[in-house]
Amino acid sequence: MASFAARIRPAVDAELLAADREDALGRPQVAFLHLERAHVLGQASTVQHVRVHVRMLHWGLRHRVWGEVAGQVLRIVGAATKTALGWVPTGNTGGSNVSPFRKMPIPPDLVQQLERARCQEPLGNSG
């Protein structure tokens, strides 16, 4: 049986690919929205959580958003050390514009993807 991290990875990958596409089209803010969605999906898995924060760090470096860079360095450490303990605020979008301790509502389409991953159903690239 695959782990949650393996089951949620296709959904996280889809958001990361969407972020890459938007960045390539010159829409960095829309790209960051996809990174935030990837964060919500992956934050219950240490591997996916850290992976998304690293991508957010790269986004900050690429676009020279130094506050985001500093915030992501701290969040990478937190994700690596706190996720396995369950110390993640549900729905938090992961950017430096929100407190790393703030719980936030999860968009309905992401709730569905998370529920499928938690219920052992394999996730496709759709959704």
DSSP file (Angstrom, degrees, kcal/mol; ACC not computed):
  #  RESIDUE AA STRUCTURE BP1 BP2  ACC     N-H-->O    O-->H-N    N-H-->O    O-->H-N    TCO  KAPPA ALPHA  PHI   PSI    X-CA   Y-CA   Z-CA
    1    1 A M              0   0    0      0, 0.0     2,-0.1     0, 0.0   119,-0.0   0.000 360.0 360.0 360.0 131.6    0.0    0.0    0.0
    2    2 A A        -     0   0    0    118,-0.2     2,-0.1     1,-0.1   118,-0.0  -0.372 360.0-113.0 -73.9 151.0    1.4    3.4   -1.0
    3    3 A S     >  -     0   0    0      1,-0.1     4,-2.4    -2,-0.1     5,-0.2  -0.305  28.4-105.6 -76.3 165.3    2.0    6.1    1.6
    4    4 A F  H  > S+     0   0    0      1,-0.2     4,-2.7     2,-0.2     5,-0.3   0.913 122.3  57.0 -55.9 -42.8    0.1    9.3    1.7
    5    5 A A  H  > S+     0   0    0      1,-0.2     4,-1.2     2,-0.2    -1,-0.2   0.900 109.7  43.9 -57.4 -42.4    3.2   11.1    0.3
    6    6 A A  H  4 S+     0   0    0      1,-0.2    -1,-0.2     2,-0.2    -2,-0.2   0.877 114.9  48.9 -71.0 -37.1    3.2    8.8   -2.7
    7    7 A R  H  < S+     0   0    0     -4,-2.4   116,-0.4     1,-0.2     4,-0.3   0.832 115.7  42.3 -73.4 -30.9   -0.6    9.1   -3.2
    8    8 A I  H >X S+     0   0    0     -4,-2.7     4,-2.1    -5,-0.2     3,-0.7   0.682  92.5  86.8 -87.5 -17.3   -0.6   12.9   -3.0
    9    9 A R  H 3X S+     0   0    0     -4,-1.2     4,-3.5    -5,-0.3     5,-0.2   0.864  82.9  55.3 -54.3 -43.5    2.5   13.4   -5.1
   10   10 A P  H 3> S+     0   0    0      0, 0.0     4,-2.1     0, 0.0    -1,-0.2   0.891 110.5  46.8 -58.9 -36.6    0.7   13.4   -8.5
   11   11 A A  H <> S+     0   0    0     -3,-0.7     4,-1.7    -4,-0.3    -2,-0.2   0.904 114.0  46.9 -70.5 -40.6   -1.6   16.2   -7.3
   12   12 A V  H  X S+     0   0    0     -4,-2.1     4,-2.4     2,-0.2     5,-0.2   0.935 111.6  52.1 -63.5 -45.8    1.3   18.2   -6.0
   13   13 A D  H  X S+     0   0    0     -4,-3.5     4,-2.7     1,-0.2     5,-0.2   0.897 105.9  54.6 -56.7 -41.8    3.2   17.6   -9.2
   14   14 A A  H  X S+     0   0    0     -4,-2.1     4,-2.0    -5,-0.2    -1,-0.2   0.901 110.1  46.0 -61.3 -41.4    0.3   18.9  -11.2
   15   15 A E  H  X S+     0   0    0     -4,-1.7     4,-2.2     2,-0.2    -1,-0.2   0.883 111.9  51.3 -69.2 -37.8    0.3   22.1   -9.3
   16   16 A L  H  X S+     0   0    0     -4,-2.4     4,-2.2     2,-0.2    -2,-0.2   0.894 110.5  48.9 -66.7 -38.6    4.0   22.5   -9.6
   17   17 A L  H  X S+     0   0    0     -4,-2.7     4,-2.5     2,-0.2    -2,-0.2   0.898 109.8  51.7 -65.5 -40.0    3.8   22.0  -13.3
   18   18 A A  H  X S+     0   0    0     -4,-2.0     4,-2.4    -5,-0.2    -2,-0.2   0.894 108.6  51.9 -62.7 -39.0    1.0   24.6  -13.5
   19   19 A A  H  X S+     0   0    0     -4,-2.2     4,-2.5     2,-0.2    -2,-0.2   0.920 109.1  50.1 -62.6 -43.5    3.3   27.0  -11.6
   20   20 A D  H  X S+     0   0    0     -4,-2.2     4,-2.4     2,-0.2    -2,-0.2   0.920 110.8  49.6 -60.2 -44.3    6.1   26.3  -14.1
   21   21 A R  H  X S+     0   0    0     -4,-2.5     4,-1.5     1,-0.2    -2,-0.2   0.931 112.0  47.1 -61.4 -46.2    3.7   27.0  -17.0
   22   22 A E  H  <>S+     0   0    0     -4,-2.4     5,-2.8     1,-0.2    -1,-0.2   0.892 111.6  50.8 -65.0 -39.3    2.5   30.3  -15.5
   23   23 A D  H ><5S+     0   0    0     -4,-2.5     3,-1.6     1,-0.2    -1,-0.2   0.918 108.7  52.0 -62.5 -42.4    6.0   31.5  -14.7
   24   24 A A  H 3<5S+     0   0    0     -4,-2.4    -1,-0.2     1,-0.3    -2,-0.2   0.798 106.8  54.2 -64.1 -28.3    7.1   30.7  -18.3
   25   25 A L  T 3<5S-     0   0    0     -4,-1.5    -1,-0.3    -5,-0.2    -2,-0.2   0.393 123.4-105.7 -86.2   3.5    4.1   32.8  -19.5
   26   26 A G  T < 5S+     0   0    0     -3,-1.6    -3,-0.2    -4,-0.1     3,-0.1   0.771  85.6 122.3  80.4  26.0    5.3   35.7  -17.4
   27   27 A R     >< +     0   0    0     -5,-2.8     4,-2.3     1,-0.2     3,-0.2  -0.617  25.0 163.2-118.9  71.5    2.6   35.4  -14.7
   28   28 A P  H  > S+     0   0    0      0, 0.0     4,-2.2     0, 0.0    -1,-0.2   0.828  73.6  53.7 -62.9 -32.8    4.6   35.0  -11.6
   29   29 A Q  H  > S+     0   0    0      2,-0.2     4,-1.5     1,-0.2     5,-0.1   0.899 110.6  46.3 -69.7 -38.0    1.8   35.8   -9.2
   30   30 A V  H  > S+     0   0    0     -3,-0.2     4,-1.4     2,-0.2    -1,-0.2   0.886 110.6  54.8 -67.9 -37.7   -0.5   33.2  -10.8
   31   31 A A  H  X S+     0   0    0     -4,-2.3     4,-1.7     1,-0.2     3,-0.3   0.919 106.0  51.7 -58.9 -43.2    2.5   30.8  -10.6
   32   32 A F  H  X S+     0   0    0     -4,-2.2     4,-2.5     1,-0.2    -1,-0.2   0.850 102.0  59.9 -66.0 -32.8    2.8   31.4   -6.9
   33   33 A L  H  X S+     0   0    0     -4,-1.5     4,-2.0     1,-0.2    -1,-0.2   0.891 105.7  48.9 -59.6 -38.0   -0.9   30.6   -6.4
   34   34 A H  H  X S+     0   0    0     -4,-1.4     4,-2.3    -3,-0.3    -1,-0.2   0.858 108.3  53.2 -70.1 -34.6   -0.2   27.2   -7.8
   35   35 A L  H  X S+     0   0    0     -4,-1.7     4,-2.1     2,-0.2    -2,-0.2   0.901 108.4  50.9 -64.1 -39.3    2.7   26.8   -5.4
   36   36 A E  H  X S+     0   0    0     -4,-2.5     4,-2.2     2,-0.2    -2,-0.2   0.909 109.6  49.6 -63.4 -41.5    0.4   27.7   -2.6
   37   37 A R  H  X S+     0   0    0     -4,-2.0     4,-2.1     1,-0.2    -2,-0.2   0.901 109.5  51.7 -63.9 -40.4   -2.1   25.0   -3.8
   38   38 A A  H  X S+     0   0    0     -4,-2.3     4,-2.5     1,-0.2    -1,-0.2   0.886 108.1  53.4 -61.8 -38.0    0.8   22.5   -3.9
   39   39 A H  H  X S+     0   0    0     -4,-2.1     4,-1.6    54,-0.2    -2,-0.2   0.935 106.8  49.9 -63.3 -46.7    1.6   23.5   -0.4
   40   40 A V  H  < S+     0   0    0     -4,-2.2    51,-0.2     1,-0.2     4,-0.2   0.912 114.7  45.7 -59.1 -42.2   -1.9   22.8    0.9
   41   41 A L  H  < S+     0   0    0     -4,-2.1     3,-0.4     1,-0.2    -1,-0.2   0.896 121.3  35.5 -67.7 -40.5   -1.9   19.4   -0.8
   42   42 A G  H >< S+     0   0    0     -4,-2.5     3,-2.0     1,-0.2     7,-0.6   0.488  84.5  98.9 -96.3  -3.1    1.6   18.3    0.4
   43   43 A Q  T 3< S+     0   0    0     -4,-1.6    -1,-0.2     1,-0.3    -2,-0.1   0.650  77.5  60.2 -68.4 -13.6    1.8   19.8    3.9
   44   44 A A  T 3  S+     0   0    0     -3,-0.4     2,-0.5    -4,-0.2    -1,-0.3   0.526  98.3  68.1 -86.7  -5.1    0.9   16.5    5.7
   45   45 A S  S <> S-     0   0    0     -3,-2.0     4,-3.2     1,-0.2     5,-0.3  -0.963  73.9-147.7-115.1 124.6    3.9   14.8    4.1
   46   46 A T  H  > S+     0   0    0     -2,-0.5     4,-2.6     1,-0.2     5,-0.3   0.929  99.7  48.5 -56.1 -46.4    7.4   15.8    5.2
   47   47 A V  H  > S+     0   0    0      1,-0.2     4,-2.3     2,-0.2    -1,-0.2   0.950 117.4  39.4 -61.0 -51.0    8.9   15.1    1.8
   48   48 A Q  H  > S+     0   0    0      2,-0.2     4,-2.4     1,-0.2    -1,-0.2   0.889 114.8  54.2 -67.9 -38.1    6.2   16.9   -0.2
   49   49 A H  H  X S+     0   0    0     -4,-3.2     4,-2.0    -7,-0.6    -2,-0.2   0.946 112.9  41.5 -61.4 -50.6    6.1   19.8    2.3
   50   50 A V  H  X S+     0   0    0     -4,-2.6     4,-2.5    -5,-0.3     5,-0.2   0.921 112.4  56.4 -62.9 -43.6    9.8   20.5    2.2
   51   51 A R  H  X S+     0   0    0     -4,-2.3     4,-1.9    -5,-0.3    -2,-0.2   0.902 108.4  46.5 -55.3 -45.1    9.8   20.0   -1.6
   52   52 A V  H  X S+     0   0    0     -4,-2.4     4,-2.3     1,-0.2    -1,-0.2   0.903 110.7  51.8 -68.2 -40.8    7.1   22.7   -2.1
   53   53 A H  H  X S+     0   0    0     -4,-2.0     4,-2.3     1,-0.2    -1,-0.2   0.885 107.8  52.9 -64.4 -35.7    8.9   25.2    0.3
   54   54 A V  H  X S+     0   0    0     -4,-2.5     4,-2.5     2,-0.2    -1,-0.2   0.917 109.1  49.5 -62.8 -41.7   12.1   24.7   -1.7
   55   55 A R  H  X S+     0   0    0     -4,-1.9     4,-2.3     2,-0.2    -2,-0.2   0.882 109.7  51.1 -64.1 -37.3   10.1   25.5   -4.9
   56   56 A M  H  X S+     0   0    0     -4,-2.3     4,-2.4     2,-0.2    -2,-0.2   0.888 108.8  52.1 -65.3 -38.4    8.8   28.6   -3.2
   57   57 A L  H  X S+     0   0    0     -4,-2.3     4,-2.4     2,-0.2    -2,-0.2   0.936 109.4  48.8 -60.8 -47.3   12.3   29.6   -2.2
   58   58 A H  H  X S+     0   0    0     -4,-2.5     4,-2.9     1,-0.2    -2,-0.2   0.895 109.3  53.1 -60.5 -40.3   13.4   29.2   -5.9
   59   59 A W  H  X S+     0   0    0     -4,-2.3     4,-2.2     1,-0.2    -1,-0.2   0.940 109.4  49.0 -59.0 -46.9   10.4   31.3   -7.0
   60   60 A G  H  <>S+     0   0    0     -4,-2.4     5,-2.6     1,-0.2     4,-0.5   0.900 113.3  46.3 -60.6 -42.3   11.5   34.1   -4.5
   61   61 A L  H ><5S+     0   0    0     -4,-2.4     3,-0.9     3,-0.2    -2,-0.2   0.935 112.3  50.2 -64.6 -46.7   15.1   33.9   -5.8
   62   62 A R  H 3<5S+     0   0    0     -4,-2.9    -2,-0.2     1,-0.3    -1,-0.2   0.864 120.1  35.8 -61.1 -37.5   14.1   34.0   -9.4
   63   63 A H  T 3<5S-     0   0    0     -4,-2.2    -1,-0.3    -5,-0.2    -2,-0.2   0.338 108.6-122.0-101.4   6.5   11.8   37.0   -8.9
   64   64 A R  T < 5 +     0   0    0     -3,-0.9     2,-1.0    -4,-0.5    -3,-0.2   0.894  55.6 153.9  55.2  45.9   14.0   38.7   -6.4
   65   65 A V    >>< -     0   0    0     -5,-2.6     4,-2.0    -6,-0.2     3,-0.5  -0.808  19.8-176.7-102.8  88.8   11.4   38.8   -3.7
   66   66 A W  H 3> S+     0   0    0     -2,-1.0     4,-2.5     1,-0.3     5,-0.2   0.790  76.2  56.9 -67.8 -30.9   13.7   38.8   -0.7
   67   67 A G  H 3> S+     0   0    0      2,-0.2     4,-2.3     1,-0.2    -1,-0.3   0.887 108.8  48.3 -63.9 -37.9   11.1   38.7    2.0
   68   68 A E  H <> S+     0   0    0     -3,-0.5     4,-2.6     2,-0.2    -2,-0.2   0.901 109.7  52.6 -67.2 -41.0    9.8   35.5    0.4
   69   69 A V  H  X S+     0   0    0     -4,-2.0     4,-2.0     2,-0.2    -2,-0.2   0.954 112.1  44.5 -59.2 -50.9   13.3   34.1    0.2
   70   70 A A  H  X S+     0   0    0     -4,-2.5     4,-1.6     1,-0.2    -1,-0.2   0.918 114.3  50.0 -61.3 -43.5   13.9   34.7    3.9
   71   71 A G  H  X S+     0   0    0     -4,-2.3     4,-2.1     1,-0.2    -1,-0.2   0.878 109.4  51.1 -62.8 -38.1   10.5   33.4    4.9
   72   72 A Q  H  X S+     0   0    0     -4,-2.6     4,-2.6     2,-0.2    -1,-0.2   0.848 103.1  58.1 -71.7 -33.5   11.0   30.2    2.9
   73   73 A V  H  X S+     0   0    0     -4,-2.0     4,-1.6     1,-0.2    -1,-0.2   0.947 111.4  43.1 -59.1 -46.2   14.4   29.5    4.5
   74   74 A L  H  X S+     0   0    0     -4,-1.6     4,-2.2     1,-0.2    -2,-0.2   0.899 113.8  51.3 -64.9 -40.3   12.7   29.5    7.9
   75   75 A R  H  X S+     0   0    0     -4,-2.1     4,-3.2     2,-0.2     5,-0.2   0.829 104.3  56.9 -69.6 -31.7    9.7   27.4    6.6
   76   76 A I  H  X S+     0   0    0     -4,-2.6     4,-2.4     2,-0.2    -1,-0.2   0.935 109.0  46.6 -62.9 -44.8   12.0   24.8    5.1
   77   77 A V  H  X S+     0   0    0     -4,-1.6     4,-1.7    -5,-0.2    -2,-0.2   0.935 114.9  47.1 -61.8 -45.8   13.5   24.2    8.5
   78   78 A G  H  X S+     0   0    0     -4,-2.2     4,-2.8     1,-0.2     5,-0.5   0.918 112.4  48.9 -61.9 -44.6   10.1   24.1   10.1
   79   79 A A  H  X S+     0   0    0     -4,-3.2     4,-1.1     1,-0.2     5,-0.3   0.895 112.0  49.4 -62.7 -39.9    8.7   21.7    7.4
   80   80 A A  H  < S+     0   0    0     -4,-2.4    -1,-0.2    -5,-0.2    -2,-0.2   0.822 123.4  30.0 -69.6 -30.7   11.6   19.4    7.8
   81   81 A T  H  < S+     0   0    0     -4,-1.7    -2,-0.2    -5,-0.2    -1,-0.2   0.680 126.1  36.0-104.6 -20.0   11.4   19.2   11.6
   82   82 A K  H ><>S+     0   0    0     -4,-2.8     5,-2.0    -5,-0.2     3,-0.7   0.679  93.8  77.3-110.6 -21.4    7.7   19.7   12.4
   83   83 A T  G ><5S+     0   0    0     -4,-1.1     3,-2.1    -5,-0.5     5,-0.1   0.921  93.4  52.6 -60.9 -46.2    5.7   18.0    9.8
   84   84 A A  G 3 5S+     0   0    0     -5,-0.3    -1,-0.3     1,-0.3    -2,-0.1   0.759 106.8  55.4 -62.8 -23.1    6.2   14.5   11.1
   85   85 A L  G < 5S-     0   0    0     -3,-0.7    -1,-0.3    -4,-0.1    -2,-0.2   0.519 117.6-114.7 -84.7  -5.4    5.0   15.7   14.5
   86   86 A G  T < 5 +     0   0    0     -3,-2.1     2,-1.6    -4,-0.4    -3,-0.2   0.642  69.5 142.7  81.8  14.9    1.8   16.9   12.9
   87   87 A W      < +     0   0    0     -5,-2.0    -1,-0.1    -8,-0.1    -3,-0.1  -0.425  30.7 115.2 -88.8  61.5    2.7   20.5   13.7
   88   88 A V        -     0   0    0     -2,-1.6     2,-0.7    -5,-0.1    13,-0.1  -0.998  67.1-124.9-129.7 132.6    1.2   22.0   10.5
   89   89 A P    >   -     0   0    0      0, 0.0     3,-2.1     0, 0.0    13,-0.1  -0.670  38.0-112.7 -79.0 117.6   -1.8   24.4   10.4
   90   90 A T  T 3  S+     0   0    0     -2,-0.7    14,-2.6     1,-0.3     3,-0.1  -0.158  94.5   8.4 -51.3 132.1   -4.3   22.8    8.1
   91   91 A G  T 3  S+     0   0    0      1,-0.3    -1,-0.3   -51,-0.2   -51,-0.1   0.319  82.9 152.9  82.1  -8.6   -4.9   24.8    4.9
   92   92 A N    <   -     0   0    0     -3,-2.1    -1,-0.3     1,-0.1   -49,-0.1  -0.316  42.0-142.9 -58.2 134.6   -2.0   27.2    5.4
   93   93 A T        -     0   0    0     -3,-0.1   -54,-0.2     2,-0.1   -53,-0.2   0.575  25.2-131.7 -83.8  -9.7   -0.8   28.4    2.0
   94   94 A G        +     0   0    0      1,-0.2     2,-0.1     5,-0.2   -19,-0.1   0.351  59.0 128.5  85.9  -7.1    2.9   28.4    2.9
   95   95 A G  S >  S-     0   0    0      1,-0.1     3,-1.4     4,-0.1    -1,-0.2  -0.392  70.9-114.3 -81.0 163.2    3.9   31.8    1.6
   96   96 A S  T 3  S+     0   0    0      1,-0.3    -1,-0.1    -2,-0.1    -2,-0.0   0.549 108.1  77.3 -73.6  -5.4    5.7   34.4    3.7
   97   97 A N  T 3  S+     0   0    0      2,-0.1     2,-0.3   -29,-0.0    -1,-0.3   0.525  95.4  51.5 -81.2  -5.1    2.7   36.6    3.5
   98   98 A V  S <  S-     0   0    0     -3,-1.4    -6,-0.0     4,-0.0     0, 0.0  -0.958  97.4 -96.5-129.6 150.9    0.9   34.5    6.1
   99   99 A S    >   -     0   0    0     -2,-0.3     3,-1.4     1,-0.2    -5,-0.2  -0.375  28.5-131.5 -60.2 138.0    1.9   33.3    9.6
  100  100 A P  T 3  S+     0   0    0      0, 0.0    -1,-0.2     0, 0.0    -8,-0.1   0.556 107.6  53.5 -69.3  -3.7    3.3   29.8    9.5
  101  101 A F  T 3  S+     0   0    0    -13,-0.1     2,-0.4     2,-0.1    -2,-0.1   0.422  82.7 111.3-106.5  -1.8    1.0   29.0   12.4
  102  102 A R    <   -     0   0    0     -3,-1.4     2,-0.3   -13,-0.1    -4,-0.0  -0.620  58.6-143.3 -84.4 124.8   -2.3   30.2   10.8
  103  103 A K        -     0   0    0     -2,-0.4   -12,-0.2   -12,-0.1   -13,-0.1  -0.618  24.6-173.8 -78.3 145.3   -5.0   27.6    9.9
  104  104 A M        -     0   0    0    -14,-2.6   -12,-0.1    -2,-0.3     2,-0.1  -0.951  29.9 -92.2-138.9 156.2   -6.8   28.5    6.7
  105  105 A P        -     0   0    0      0, 0.0   -14,-0.0     0, 0.0     0, 0.0  -0.392  38.6-129.9 -67.6 148.5   -9.8   27.1    4.8
  106  106 A I        -     0   0    0     -2,-0.1     5,-0.1     2,-0.0   -14,-0.0  -0.865  24.7-110.8-100.6 129.7   -9.0   24.5    2.1
  107  107 A P    >>  -     0   0    0      0, 0.0     4,-2.1     0, 0.0     3,-0.9  -0.298  29.9-117.6 -56.5 141.8  -10.5   25.0   -1.3
  108  108 A P  H 3> S+     0   0    0      0, 0.0     4,-2.0     0, 0.0     5,-0.2   0.838 112.3  54.8 -54.0 -39.2  -13.2   22.3   -2.1
  109  109 A D  H 3> S+     0   0    0      1,-0.2     4,-1.4     2,-0.2     5,-0.1   0.856 110.4  46.6 -66.5 -31.5  -11.3   20.9   -5.0
  110  110 A L  H <> S+     0   0    0     -3,-0.9     4,-2.6     2,-0.2    -1,-0.2   0.847 106.5  58.4 -76.5 -33.6   -8.2   20.3   -2.9
  111  111 A V  H  X S+     0   0    0     -4,-2.1     4,-2.7     1,-0.2    -2,-0.2   0.928 106.2  50.0 -57.2 -44.9  -10.3   18.8   -0.1
  112  112 A Q  H  X S+     0   0    0     -4,-2.0     4,-2.2     1,-0.2    -1,-0.2   0.912 111.0  47.9 -61.7 -43.5  -11.5   16.2   -2.5
  113  113 A Q  H  X S+     0   0    0     -4,-1.4     4,-2.0     1,-0.2    -1,-0.2   0.902 113.0  48.5 -65.5 -40.2   -8.0   15.4   -3.6
  114  114 A L  H  X S+     0   0    0     -4,-2.6     4,-2.3     2,-0.2    -2,-0.2   0.906 110.2  51.4 -66.1 -41.6   -6.8   15.2    0.0
  115  115 A E  H  X S+     0   0    0     -4,-2.7     4,-1.8     1,-0.2     6,-0.2   0.912 109.8  49.7 -62.8 -42.0   -9.7   12.9    1.0
  116  116 A R  H  <>S+     0   0    0     -4,-2.2     5,-1.9     1,-0.2    -1,-0.2   0.913 111.8  48.6 -62.7 -41.4   -8.9   10.5   -1.9
  117  117 A A  H ><5S+     0   0    0     -4,-2.0     3,-0.9     1,-0.2    -2,-0.2   0.865 112.7  47.6 -67.7 -35.4   -5.2   10.4   -0.9
  118  118 A R  H 3<5S+     0   0    0     -4,-2.3    -1,-0.2     1,-0.2    -2,-0.2   0.782 107.1  57.5 -74.6 -26.5   -6.1    9.7    2.7
  119  119 A C  T 3<5S-     0   0    0     -4,-1.8    -1,-0.2    -5,-0.2    -2,-0.2   0.204 118.3-107.9 -90.9  15.9   -8.6    7.0    1.8
  120  120 A Q  T < 5S+     0   0    0     -3,-0.9    -3,-0.2     1,-0.2  -118,-0.2   0.492  72.9 141.1  74.7   4.2   -6.0    5.0   -0.1
  121  121 A E      < -     0   0    0     -5,-1.9    -1,-0.2    -6,-0.2    -2,-0.1  -0.640  56.6-116.2 -80.1 133.5   -7.4    5.8   -3.5
  122  122 A P        -     0   0    0      0, 0.0     2,-0.4     0, 0.0  -115,-0.1  -0.422  27.8-131.9 -66.4 142.0   -4.7    6.5   -6.1
  123  123 A L        -     0   0    0   -116,-0.4     2,-0.1    -2,-0.1     4,-0.1  -0.801  16.1-154.6 -96.7 134.1   -4.7   10.0   -7.5
  124  124 A G        -     0   0    0     -2,-0.4    -1,-0.0     2,-0.2     0, 0.0  -0.347  35.7 -99.0 -90.6-178.1   -4.6   10.7  -11.2
  125  125 A N  S    S+     0   0    0     -2,-0.1     2,-0.2     2,-0.1    -1,-0.0   0.487  98.3  89.6 -81.9  -3.0   -3.2   13.8  -12.8
  126  126 A S              0   0    0      1,-0.2    -2,-0.2  -112,-0.0  -112,-0.1  -0.551 360.0 360.0 -89.4 160.7   -6.8   15.2  -13.2
  127  127 A G              0   0    0     -2,-0.2    -1,-0.2    -4,-0.1   -14,-0.2   0.451 360.0 360.0 103.8 360.0   -8.5   17.2  -10.6
